[in-house]
Amino acid sequence: ELLRLMYEEADPADFSTSLDALSALLDTSIGTRRYVIREVPGSEGGQELLDLSKIDFEALRAQFAESRKNTEFQRLRSQVASKLRQMIRLNKNRINYQDRLQSLINDYNQGSANIDTSYFDLLDLMQDLQQEELRTTREHLTEEELVIFDYLTQTDLLLSFDDREQVKQVVRDLLSALKKDKLVLDWRKKSQSTGAVQSTIQDILDRLPSAYDLDLYNLKCRTIYEHIHSSYYGESRSLYADAS
């Protein structure tokens, strides 16, 4: 009942913070917990983010049966939402995970899924986010390389292993060329600089596999330019440098 009143009366922007404080208070009154989710310093409005690599999902599943279930679900939902916002900020191709989280929350709020089902669905989502974070390692790409790779491979084309490796090399070459002398101070405000960036993108994306026809090539050139324009500020400043 306390959680319901908080949710109805609180400002939505402040709800997560209030709920985290309540959860911490309840934790101290419940007693010793067998497993605590580890957090790492983050930048989501001062809120610490989940360290997905350190989570023992089986321990969380076992612990849930002994917890105050609604409190546990709401706290975990808040933490996952914060983590997901950070992940999407770095790579907008991850928006499908946000859609999954929203669908999960809607089902819970509308009563079409009970608390147990909703909690375990949330854990499944967390496990998928964990695998998504590991994708840079599997693909042998950095975070900023991965997002461009994702944009370039979002296509109906069936790319072979060799094609995908060729796309990765295109991504590496592109970032290297842009960072060398194209992303200068205030480059986005100067037509000559923006033109040089667009030209570099076009030249290097021309090395994409032959499966990319002219229409797809032009689409990818526009998509990558929009990404570079929104994420790279000039003089080594970027969304990715700020996040490191």
N, C-alpha and C positions, 0 to 999 in steps of 0.2 A: 504494500500500500504506500509506503514511503517513497519507493522508486516511482510509482505511478504519479504521485503528487509532484515529485521533483520534475518529472518529464513534462507534465501539463503546465506547470507554473514557471519553469526555468526558461531563460533565453536560450534558444537552440545553440547559439554560438558558445555559450558558457556551459552547456550541459555536460559535455565530455569531461571538462575539468572538475566540475562538481561531483560527477559520478566516480572519477578516479579517487577523489578525496574520501568519498563515502566508502568505496571499496577498501581503501587502505585502513579505515577505521574498523570495518567489519572484520578484516583479516586479523587485526589484533585481538578482537573479542572472540573469534571462533576458536583460536588455538593454533598450535603448530601445524603448518601446512607441509605436506610431503614434497611438493614441487612448486617452485615459483618461477614464473616467466622472467627471463633475464631481459633487461632493456639496455640500450646503448644510447649515448647522447645524440639527440637529433635536433632539427631546426623547425619542427612543426609547431610554431607558436610557443616554443619553450617546452613542449611535451616530448618526453623521451620515446624513442621508437623501438619497436620490437627487434630483437636480434634473432632473426628466423633461423640462423644456422645453429643456435644453441637450444632450440626448443625440443623437448622430449614429448612428442605427440601422444605416445601411448600412456605416459604418466598423466598428461592432461585428461585423457579420456577416462582413466581410472579414477582420477581425483574428482571429476565432475559429479559423480554420483553422491559424493559426500559433501558437496558444496551447497551454498545458497545459489540455486541454479540461475535464477533471473539476474542476480547481481553478477555472477560469473560470466554469463552470456553478454550482458551489457558492457562490462569492463573489457572483455576480449574484443567485442565489436568495435568499441572506441579505439582500441590500440591498433587493430587491423586497419581501420579506416585511415588513421594517421599514417601508418606505414604505406598504405596503398597510395595515398595522395603524394607521398614523396617519390614512390616508384613511377607513377604516371607523370609526375613533373619532369622526370629525366627521360621518359620514353612514353609518348602519348599512344603508342601502339598497344599499350597495356590496358586501354580503356575497357576492354571486355571483362577484366577482373572487377572493375568498378560496377559494371552492369550485373555481374553475378552477386556481388555483395548487396546491391540495392534490391535485387529480386529476393534474396534470402531474407532481408529485413522486412520487405513487404509481406512475404508469406507469413513471417512470424507475427507482425503487427495485425494482419487480417485474420489470424487464427487458423490459417490453412496448414500450418506446420506447428507442432508442439515444441516445447522448449528443448527437449532432448534432440529431436531431429534438427532443429535450427542450430544448436550448438555443434553437433557433429558435422553438419554441412559447413559451418564456419571453420572448423578444424581442417576439413578437406580443402577449403579455399586457401587456408594458411599454408598447407603442404604444397599446393600448386604455386603459391607465391615464393615459397622457398626454392622450388625447382626453377622458377623464373629468374631468381637472383643468381642461381648457379649457371645460367645459360651463357653468361660471358665466358666462363671457364670452359664449358663444353664447345663453344664456337671459336674459342681462342681469339676473342675480341674484347676490347675495352668497352665500358658502358657507352661512351660517346660513339664508338664504332658500331656497336650493336644497333643503336636506334636507326642509323642510316642504312645499315644492312637490312633491318626490318622493313623500312620504307621501300627499299629497292626490291625486296622479295615478296612484297604484298602484291601478288599477281596470280592470275589463273594459270600461268605457265607452269609446266612441270619441269623444274630445274634439276638437272643431274648433279651429282656430287661435284664434278669438275666445274659445272656452271656456278655453283654456290661458292666454290673456292675462288673462282674468277671474280665474282661479285665482291667477296671479301677484300681481294687485292685492290679492286677499284676503290672501295671505301678507304682503305689505308692510304692509297695514293692521293685521293681527294683531300683528306684531312691534312696530309703532309703539305700538299701544294697550297692549300688555303692558309694554313698557319705560317707558312714560310714568309709571305709578304703581301697577302691579300686582305687579311682581317686587321687592318690598321685602325688607329684611333678614330672613332666616330665614322667608321666606314659606311654605316647605314644611312648617314646624312649626306653623303657625297655621291652624285650620280656616276662619276668616273670610277669610284671604288666599288659601287654596287654592280656596275657593268663588268668590272674585272672579275668579281666573284661569280657572276652569272656565266661569263665566258669560260672561266676555269671549270665550273661545274659541267658545262656542256662538253668541253674538250675531254674531260676525264670520264664522264659517263658514256662517251662514245666508245669506250673500251668494254662496255658491258657485253655479255654473250650475244651471239647472233640471233638468239631466240627473241630478243627485245626488238620489236619492229619500231618504225618511226613514231607512230602515235604513242606507244608505251614509253619510248625514250623521251619524248617531249613532256609527257605527263610526269615522269620521274625527275626530269630536270626542274620542273616547276615545284614539285613536292620537296625536293632537297633544298632548293633555294629558300623556300618558305621556312624550312626547319633551320637552316643556317642563319637566316635573318632574325628569327625569334630567339635563337639560343646563343649566338656568339656576338659579343659586344665590342670587340676590338682590343688590341694590345694584350693578348693572352687572357683576357677576361671572357668567361663564358658560363653558361649554366653548369657545366661540368667542372670547371675549375672552382667555382663557388661551392659546389657540393662536396668537393674532396677535402 
